[in-house]
């Protein structure tokens, strides 16, 4: 998790405990959890809106298929050149 080990997490939690105190720490954790949940929900909404937008654009599916074909051709020519 972000390259943090157990000792680092313990130090971070100890510093947070000293700075905010024992009563405020659960409130901060709850607020952080709600913020992360809200962010994930918002991200899902944006992804859904993007997929709906792709569906509404004429010829979007055909364009993406052509792009995939071109990417495959580039990969093939790249591997042949080596």
N, C-alpha and C positions, 0 to 999 in steps of 0.2 A: 504494500500500500504506500505508494509514493516514496519508496526506498527508506521508510521509517521502520525501525525495529522496536522491540519491546522497551529497551532502555530509553530510547528517545521519547516514546509515547508517555512513559512514566514521568520523565522530566517535564514534558509539556503539560501534563495534567497537574503535576505538583505546582508549577508556576501559575497555571490558571486558578488553582485552588487558593493560592496565596493572594493573587490579585483580586479575584472576585468574591472569595469566601464560599463557605459551604452552603449557605442558603440561596445564593444567586446562581450557583452552578447548574442546578436542575432546570431553572428557568431559561438559562442560556442554551442548554442542550435541547430543550423542547423547542425553543425558537429556531435553532439551527436545523432541527429535524423538519419542522414545518416549512422552512425556507427551501430546503433541499427537495421536499415533496412537491412544493409549488413549482420549483424550477423544472423538475422532471415532467410534471403535468403540462407546463407551458411548452416544453420542448416537444412533447408528444403532439400537442395541438399544432405547432408549427410544421412538424413532419407531415401530419395529416393534411394540412392546408396545402403544403407543397405537392403532395401526391394528387390532391384534387385539382390543383392548378395544372399539373402535367396532363391530366386526363382531359381538361377542358381546352387545351391548346391543340388546334388541328395539326395533324401530321406529326405529333410529338413522338408517337410510338415508332413510326417509320424512321424518323430522324435518329432516335436512339439506337435502332437496329443497324442503321448505316454506320453510326459512330462505333458500335461494337465490332462490326466487320472491319472497319479501317484499323481499329486498335489491334485486332487479331493479325491483320496483314502486316502492320508495323512490327509486331512481335516476331512474326515469321521471318520477315526480311532481316530483322536484327539478329536473329539466331543463325541465319544463313551466312551473314557477313562475318561472323566470328570464326 
